[in-house]
Amino acid sequence: MKQITTLTIPKTKGKELIRKSKLFDYTDSDFANWNLNDIGKPKPKTELSVLELTETMTFKQMFTHPEKMTLTQEQILEFVKNYKFDDKTYFFLFKNRDKFFVARVLLLLDGELKVVVNRFERDHIWIAGSRFRVVVPQTTETLLLTPTLDNAIKIVKEAGYKVYKEV
C-alpha cells in the first residue's frame, strides 16, 4: 500500500453508532442484524493515514495488526462528517466486543453515500486496480507500507534503534 494523505479527526465521546447515523443514504442492515452496538470509548483527536491498495489483498492482508489498526464507529463517522468522499471505496476496521469488522464507505455515481459492513475474516479478494483506500490510525502506517529499504530504516529508527549504514 502507498500513503495518499494524512488527516485529522476531532476527539470523540464514545456515543455514536453507524447504524443510527443519518449521514448515509444507505446503511447495511447487517449493522443491526449482527448487533454491532459497541460504541467504544471516548478517543482523543486522532491523526489518520489514508492508504491506497497497490496490491490485490484480503482484509487480513490489509489490516495485518488488527488490534492496533481499529477505529471506533464514532471515529469512522467523524471521518465521514469531516471529509468529502470521492469515487473510491474506503475501508475502516472496527471492533465489536471481541470480533473485528470492516466498514466500507462509498459514494455511488448517483451521489448516494453508502456504508456496508463485512466480517474481517471474509476471504474476499480486493483488486488493487480499483484504487481502494484503507484508513488507519497514523501510528500504524508503517505496519502497512510496502516493504522498501526506506520503510525498513524508518521502522527501525522509530523503534529506537540506530541505523549504522544507510544504502
Backbone bond lengths (Angstrom), bond angles and torsions (degrees), N, CA, C in turn:
res aa  C-N    CA-C-N  psi(-1)  N-CA   C-N-CA  omega(-1)  CA-C   N-CA-C  phi
1 M - - - 1.442 - - 1.522 108.46 -
2 K 1.324 114.20 152.98 1.458 118.08 175.86 1.523 108.87 -123.34
3 Q 1.329 115.00 146.08 1.459 119.66 -179.33 1.520 109.97 -76.04
4 I 1.332 115.24 133.55 1.457 122.70 177.98 1.523 109.82 -96.99
5 T 1.342 116.05 -48.89 1.457 120.48 -177.83 1.523 110.10 -162.30
6 T 1.320 114.90 170.12 1.456 122.95 173.02 1.523 107.21 -119.84
7 L 1.320 117.13 134.39 1.461 122.54 -178.79 1.524 109.15 -131.75
8 T 1.309 116.29 162.37 1.459 121.67 179.17 1.520 109.74 -122.76
9 I 1.331 115.25 136.92 1.462 119.61 172.20 1.527 107.71 -115.30
10 P 1.338 117.12 148.58 1.467 120.01 -178.70 1.525 112.03 -71.12
11 K 1.331 114.98 168.61 1.466 119.71 177.81 1.528 109.34 -61.42
12 T 1.314 114.69 154.46 1.467 120.48 -179.76 1.524 109.57 -120.93
13 K 1.321 115.19 160.36 1.467 121.09 -177.74 1.523 112.85 -99.52
14 G 1.341 116.83 -12.40 1.461 119.25 -177.98 1.507 112.36 77.68
15 K 1.347 116.84 43.12 1.469 119.69 -175.91 1.522 114.27 -128.73
16 E 1.333 119.04 -10.59 1.467 120.07 -172.87 1.529 112.18 -107.59
17 L 1.333 113.91 146.39 1.461 122.13 176.37 1.527 109.34 -119.80
18 I 1.315 116.00 146.05 1.461 120.43 179.22 1.521 110.97 -60.78
19 R 1.321 118.07 -44.30 1.471 120.31 -174.73 1.522 113.27 -65.74
20 K 1.329 117.58 -19.07 1.466 120.91 179.38 1.519 112.48 -99.04
21 S 1.321 116.80 -2.69 1.461 121.22 -176.33 1.523 111.74 -76.77
22 K 1.310 115.45 146.44 1.466 122.31 176.22 1.537 111.26 -97.84
23 L 1.329 116.81 8.60 1.468 120.57 -178.02 1.527 113.17 -70.51
24 F 1.314 116.26 -27.09 1.459 120.45 -172.07 1.527 111.45 -103.08
25 D 1.324 114.71 146.00 1.461 120.05 173.41 1.528 110.20 -78.50
26 Y 1.335 115.86 -27.40 1.463 121.24 177.65 1.525 108.06 -139.26
27 T 1.345 115.91 128.65 1.467 122.00 175.40 1.522 107.56 -122.05
28 D 1.305 116.62 124.98 1.462 123.48 179.70 1.533 109.94 -53.94
29 S 1.323 116.39 130.28 1.472 120.97 -179.50 1.528 112.22 -65.70
30 D 1.328 118.27 -15.91 1.468 119.97 178.97 1.531 112.45 -67.97
31 F 1.330 118.89 -18.80 1.465 119.30 172.60 1.525 109.14 -59.47
32 A 1.324 117.53 -38.99 1.469 121.73 177.58 1.522 110.93 -83.74
33 N 1.350 117.15 -44.68 1.471 121.04 -177.85 1.524 112.54 -57.52
34 W 1.330 116.81 -37.68 1.471 121.64 -178.36 1.522 111.87 -92.60
35 N 1.342 116.18 6.96 1.462 121.82 176.62 1.537 112.17 55.06
36 L 1.323 115.72 49.51 1.466 121.52 -178.81 1.526 109.02 -84.02
37 N 1.325 114.58 76.59 1.460 122.02 -172.79 1.521 113.86 -112.35
38 D 1.325 118.70 10.82 1.460 121.55 -179.77 1.531 108.51 -79.22
39 I 1.325 116.77 104.97 1.462 120.23 -176.00 1.519 112.65 -77.19
40 G 1.308 117.76 -16.79 1.453 119.97 -179.47 1.516 111.16 80.38
41 K 1.317 114.74 -179.68 1.461 121.88 -178.21 1.518 109.64 -99.21
42 P 1.336 117.02 161.20 1.465 118.83 173.12 1.527 110.16 -57.11
43 K 1.320 116.08 144.23 1.467 121.33 -178.77 1.529 109.26 -127.95
44 P 1.328 116.92 146.87 1.464 119.50 176.61 1.529 110.73 -73.47
45 K 1.325 116.13 171.71 1.462 120.58 172.74 1.524 106.83 -49.78
46 T 1.336 117.09 135.98 1.469 121.01 -172.02 1.517 111.20 -129.64
47 E 1.320 114.98 132.89 1.463 121.84 173.33 1.532 107.44 -85.58
48 L 1.317 116.36 133.29 1.463 121.82 -179.71 1.520 110.61 -119.34
49 S 1.300 115.75 147.03 1.461 121.68 171.35 1.515 107.96 -105.72
50 V 1.325 115.60 133.80 1.458 121.63 174.23 1.515 105.76 -107.86
51 L 1.332 115.27 119.69 1.455 122.02 -176.63 1.517 110.32 -117.31
52 E 1.313 116.54 154.33 1.462 121.39 178.58 1.520 109.56 -112.86
53 L 1.329 116.01 137.20 1.461 120.03 176.48 1.523 109.77 -64.68
54 T 1.308 116.54 125.87 1.462 121.66 175.24 1.517 110.81 -111.16
55 E 1.323 115.79 -6.49 1.463 122.88 177.07 1.523 107.65 -134.62
56 T 1.315 117.03 153.56 1.459 121.98 175.32 1.527 107.76 -71.46
57 M 1.356 116.54 130.42 1.468 120.61 -172.89 1.521 112.48 -146.03
58 T 1.325 114.88 161.55 1.464 122.88 167.66 1.529 107.46 -96.95
59 F 1.325 117.35 172.65 1.461 119.77 177.52 1.530 111.41 -59.88
60 K 1.330 117.04 -40.22 1.467 119.88 -179.11 1.523 111.54 -64.14
61 Q 1.317 117.51 -29.89 1.457 120.40 176.61 1.526 111.65 -78.32
62 M 1.327 117.35 -31.49 1.469 121.04 177.53 1.522 111.19 -71.07
63 F 1.322 115.59 -46.37 1.463 121.70 -175.05 1.526 108.66 -108.57
64 T 1.322 115.56 78.00 1.462 122.03 -172.37 1.522 113.71 -71.03
65 H 1.320 117.90 -22.30 1.466 123.29 179.19 1.530 107.93 -129.39
66 P 1.336 117.22 72.40 1.467 120.35 -170.01 1.525 115.00 -54.75
67 E 1.313 119.42 -37.97 1.467 120.61 -178.99 1.523 111.37 -60.79
68 K 1.316 117.55 -29.86 1.465 122.04 -177.21 1.529 112.67 -94.98
69 M 1.313 117.63 -7.98 1.460 121.40 -171.66 1.516 114.19 -111.82
70 T 1.318 117.06 8.05 1.461 119.56 -176.49 1.527 111.96 -85.60
71 L 1.304 113.50 153.96 1.451 123.22 168.93 1.523 106.18 -120.95
72 T 1.306 117.45 161.54 1.463 119.13 172.94 1.526 107.74 -83.86
73 Q 1.319 116.23 164.16 1.462 119.28 176.63 1.528 110.38 -59.33
74 E 1.320 116.69 -37.74 1.463 119.81 -179.87 1.530 111.33 -67.15
75 Q 1.325 118.42 -35.44 1.464 120.45 176.18 1.530 110.70 -65.43
76 I 1.322 116.59 -37.98 1.469 120.35 176.41 1.533 109.33 -62.41
77 L 1.315 116.66 -43.61 1.465 120.55 178.35 1.525 111.30 -62.98
78 E 1.311 117.80 -38.16 1.474 120.80 177.48 1.527 110.55 -63.25
79 F 1.323 117.20 -39.14 1.468 120.30 176.67 1.530 109.24 -60.18
80 V 1.326 115.76 -47.16 1.472 120.69 -178.57 1.535 110.57 -62.87
81 K 1.325 117.45 -40.83 1.476 121.40 -179.97 1.524 111.82 -65.82
82 N 1.319 116.88 -37.12 1.457 121.46 -169.17 1.522 115.96 -95.19
83 Y 1.328 118.24 -13.99 1.465 119.59 -175.51 1.517 111.15 -131.18
84 K 1.308 114.36 136.86 1.458 121.54 -179.84 1.535 109.34 -73.75
85 F 1.305 115.68 136.56 1.458 120.04 -179.47 1.523 110.72 -91.49
86 D 1.334 114.50 147.28 1.453 121.23 175.74 1.521 107.50 -111.72
87 D 1.303 117.33 -160.65 1.464 121.02 -175.50 1.525 113.55 -84.99
88 K 1.320 117.85 19.44 1.463 122.02 179.02 1.535 109.55 -97.02
89 T 1.327 115.60 161.58 1.456 121.47 172.02 1.517 107.79 -99.80
90 Y 1.320 116.14 131.58 1.466 122.29 -178.89 1.522 109.45 -108.97
91 F 1.346 116.09 131.62 1.463 122.65 178.28 1.522 109.69 -105.42
92 F 1.340 116.40 133.17 1.462 123.42 177.88 1.526 107.87 -129.87
93 L 1.309 117.73 126.71 1.459 121.94 177.09 1.527 109.05 -89.75
94 F 1.330 117.08 132.90 1.454 120.89 173.84 1.514 109.38 -140.20
95 K 1.312 115.12 162.32 1.460 121.12 -177.16 1.521 108.99 -117.76
96 N 1.307 116.09 137.94 1.458 122.55 174.56 1.517 106.85 -125.47
97 R 1.333 114.58 113.11 1.455 121.76 -171.44 1.531 108.86 54.83
98 D 1.311 119.50 -111.40 1.474 119.97 -175.70 1.532 112.75 -110.70
99 K 1.336 117.82 12.78 1.466 120.56 -178.11 1.522 110.80 -121.38
100 F 1.338 114.29 150.45 1.459 120.72 179.12 1.523 110.87 -100.14
101 F 1.333 114.54 145.93 1.457 122.84 178.24 1.520 108.49 -137.55
102 V 1.326 115.72 159.21 1.457 120.77 177.17 1.525 108.08 -121.02
103 A 1.334 114.97 123.35 1.462 120.84 173.38 1.520 106.86 -91.25
104 R 1.333 116.16 129.65 1.472 121.90 175.77 1.517 107.38 -109.80
105 V 1.314 115.65 120.68 1.461 120.49 179.36 1.518 107.26 -112.72
106 L 1.338 115.75 130.82 1.453 119.78 -179.79 1.511 110.86 -146.38
107 L 1.320 114.44 150.10 1.448 122.56 176.97 1.518 107.03 -103.28
108 L 1.326 116.55 118.48 1.456 121.05 -178.82 1.528 110.62 -78.21
109 L 1.317 116.29 164.10 1.467 121.07 -178.59 1.525 113.25 -58.73
110 D 1.330 116.11 -29.79 1.471 119.48 -179.86 1.531 112.74 -83.47
111 G 1.351 116.62 5.06 1.452 121.29 178.06 1.518 114.45 91.16
112 E 1.338 117.15 0.36 1.459 121.45 179.98 1.528 110.23 -75.89
113 L 1.339 117.09 129.50 1.461 122.14 176.71 1.524 107.72 -93.64
114 K 1.319 115.43 125.51 1.463 121.72 -170.48 1.528 109.35 -125.17
115 V 1.333 116.70 142.62 1.458 121.95 172.76 1.530 108.82 -128.16
116 V 1.323 114.61 129.84 1.462 122.75 -178.98 1.529 106.87 -125.41
117 V 1.317 117.03 147.85 1.459 120.55 178.42 1.523 109.76 -116.01
118 N 1.332 115.49 140.85 1.463 122.85 175.81 1.520 109.15 -128.63
119 R 1.314 115.20 151.00 1.462 119.62 172.59 1.530 107.76 -73.00
120 F 1.316 116.56 139.50 1.457 122.58 -177.66 1.534 111.70 -58.46
121 E 1.325 116.50 -37.68 1.473 119.61 -176.22 1.530 113.51 -77.05
122 R 1.321 117.37 -3.18 1.464 120.48 177.28 1.529 109.46 -56.70
123 D 1.321 117.06 132.47 1.465 121.61 -174.80 1.524 113.95 -92.63
124 H 1.308 117.76 19.05 1.459 120.37 178.90 1.526 109.32 -60.53
125 I 1.313 116.44 142.48 1.466 121.64 179.19 1.521 108.32 -101.30
126 W 1.333 115.87 127.14 1.455 122.84 -179.22 1.527 108.17 -101.20
127 I 1.310 116.32 122.97 1.465 123.21 -172.90 1.534 110.65 -79.04
128 A 1.320 116.26 129.00 1.464 121.98 -176.69 1.525 112.87 -61.24
129 G 1.287 119.77 -36.55 1.458 122.85 -177.05 1.518 113.81 -62.44
130 S 1.325 117.29 -13.84 1.465 121.38 -179.54 1.523 112.58 -83.06
131 R 1.305 117.30 -1.51 1.470 123.78 176.84 1.527 112.66 57.75
132 F 1.328 116.00 46.11 1.455 121.11 175.00 1.523 109.52 -66.56
133 R 1.321 116.42 148.01 1.459 122.62 -179.92 1.527 109.31 -114.22
134 V 1.324 116.41 143.11 1.457 123.57 178.45 1.526 106.86 -120.62
135 V 1.330 116.70 128.81 1.459 121.28 -178.10 1.528 108.22 -114.28
136 V 1.340 115.24 123.58 1.469 121.77 -178.27 1.525 109.91 -138.96
137 P 1.333 116.88 160.19 1.465 118.42 172.16 1.533 109.27 -56.95
138 Q 1.319 117.20 139.54 1.458 121.13 -173.65 1.519 112.93 -58.83
139 T 1.296 118.35 -31.99 1.461 120.62 -178.40 1.524 112.36 -62.48
140 T 1.327 117.11 -15.28 1.461 119.96 -178.77 1.522 112.91 -101.28
141 E 1.333 118.46 1.40 1.461 119.44 -174.31 1.526 112.14 -59.05
142 T 1.322 118.55 -34.73 1.461 119.64 -177.91 1.524 111.93 -69.74
143 L 1.322 117.18 -16.76 1.463 120.51 176.20 1.523 111.29 -75.87
144 L 1.334 116.83 -16.68 1.446 121.55 -172.94 1.522 115.07 -109.92
145 L 1.311 116.98 -23.07 1.454 119.48 -174.01 1.521 111.55 -64.22
146 T 1.312 115.80 148.72 1.456 121.30 178.00 1.521 108.87 -56.69
147 P 1.337 118.32 130.68 1.458 119.55 -177.28 1.529 111.61 -65.19
148 T 1.299 115.38 116.43 1.456 122.25 174.75 1.518 106.44 -133.28
149 L 1.304 117.00 168.45 1.453 120.17 178.11 1.525 110.35 -61.09
150 D 1.335 117.03 -42.30 1.466 120.49 179.15 1.523 111.39 -61.34
151 N 1.335 116.63 -42.93 1.465 119.82 179.17 1.525 110.97 -66.47
152 A 1.331 116.75 -39.20 1.466 120.56 178.71 1.528 110.39 -63.14
153 I 1.319 117.25 -42.63 1.467 121.42 178.32 1.522 109.65 -63.11
154 K 1.332 117.04 -43.00 1.463 121.64 179.18 1.526 110.62 -60.66
155 I 1.317 117.57 -45.14 1.465 121.77 -179.44 1.524 110.30 -62.91
156 V 1.331 116.81 -43.87 1.464 121.46 -179.29 1.531 110.20 -63.53
157 K 1.325 117.12 -44.32 1.475 120.93 178.95 1.520 111.28 -64.37
158 E 1.341 117.48 -42.19 1.464 120.88 179.44 1.521 111.74 -64.24
159 A 1.315 116.47 -27.27 1.465 121.39 179.25 1.529 110.80 -79.97
160 G 1.333 117.11 -3.60 1.450 120.28 176.52 1.521 115.19 93.14
161 Y 1.303 117.76 10.31 1.452 121.11 179.34 1.522 110.22 -97.12
162 K 1.332 115.20 157.89 1.455 120.55 177.69 1.515 109.75 -91.39
163 V 1.323 114.80 145.57 1.459 120.91 175.04 1.530 105.13 -106.97
164 Y 1.309 116.46 118.58 1.451 119.90 -174.62 1.518 113.62 -86.44
165 K 1.318 115.82 -30.26 1.449 117.79 -179.07 1.522 109.10 -141.65
166 E 1.334 115.69 113.67 1.456 120.51 176.26 1.505 107.09 -98.80
167 V 1.326 117.28 130.45 1.459 121.90 -178.06 1.501 110.03 -85.85
